[in-house]
Amino acid sequence: MKILHLDSNHELLIHQLNALGFVNHEDYTSSKSEVEAKIDQYDGIVLRSRFTIDKQFLDAATNLKFIGRVGAGLENIDCEYAESKGVFLISAPEGNRNAVGEHALGMLLTLFNKLNKADAEVSSGKWLREDNRGIELDGKTVGLIGYGNMGKAFAKKLRGFDVEVLCYDIKPNVGDENARQVALREFQDQVDVVSLHTPQTPLTLNMIQTDFINQFKKSFWLINTARGKSVVTQDLVLALKSGKILGAGLDVLEYEKASFETLFSEKLPEAFQYLIDNDAVLLSPHVAGWTIESKEKLAQTIVDKITAKFC
């Protein structure tokens, strides 16, 4: 079987697939149309998010047997059409779930203790102790929207704290010893923190918007290590200004390109500038699952799943 690799990944991926007898070709620079012109030669594709695998591309991939995405989600692939053509889809949420859980916890503790603000102030010669008095996580109720690999990883990290962890998910019976699954109404009545762990789907696009935010009984903190387009940035800004959202840790942004490699433009909306200027907002460039360890684990997960299916 011939596999075309469209993004660079940990070297073990190609080394192990070579050892298993697969023929591996790498193309990290050709345009989508150039790849489309030769994709009929390949049995498999391995990529991250360089471009979208749509119907036109899949129609050209006449010999394609699988697509492996070295990441958690498959939103850059027309999954329904691919599966209708018998293409096996592989993702690797197991590979970076621990990294995401640690990043979410780090963001939450940083916000609670104003560490980003305090660091900037001390670096500029300011020593403002009372202004940087924090709050403790113990005694809070943490709510997770989405309780798959990423949500479960974050819940596990919270076991060392004296907190109640609730989860809300469209799938039934996903709760476990680390999080109690509840209906949305109870979730919105109880939580002090909301952390998103959902894939990008029609249900989650623009999910966090003004009407949804205002249904929460208490003001709350928001963490998003999932997908940027789940949060309407303008509505988040309004909630921050009103105090309904107390602070936000955002590893992902509405303005990201589909490849996740950059923002849409150099001139970003006024709402984004507000986030940049707000001490109660912590931003990172879509790196929650982007650790030294997760790079290796993601690649190994893809190899293991290809092996299980085709060897």
Disulfide bonds with the S-S distance in Angstrom:
none
